[in-house]
C-alpha cells in the first residue's frame, strides 16, 4: 500500500504511471487458436500434455 501511496502522491510516480498507461498494448488472446488450445490444456491437473512434466510420468 505504501508503494501505491507514494506512486500517486509523488510527481515522479504520477509521471511513471502515465507513461506506463500510454505504452500498454491490448492483445485479445482468445482469437489465437494456439493460445486457446494451450490454455484449455493447462486448466486440467495434471496437465493434459504429460510430456511437459516428466516427473508425473513416474
Secondary structure, DSSP 4 states (H G I P E B T S, - for coil): -HHHHHHHHSHHHHHHHHHHHHT-----GGG-HHHHHHHHHHTSSS-S-GGG-GGGG-
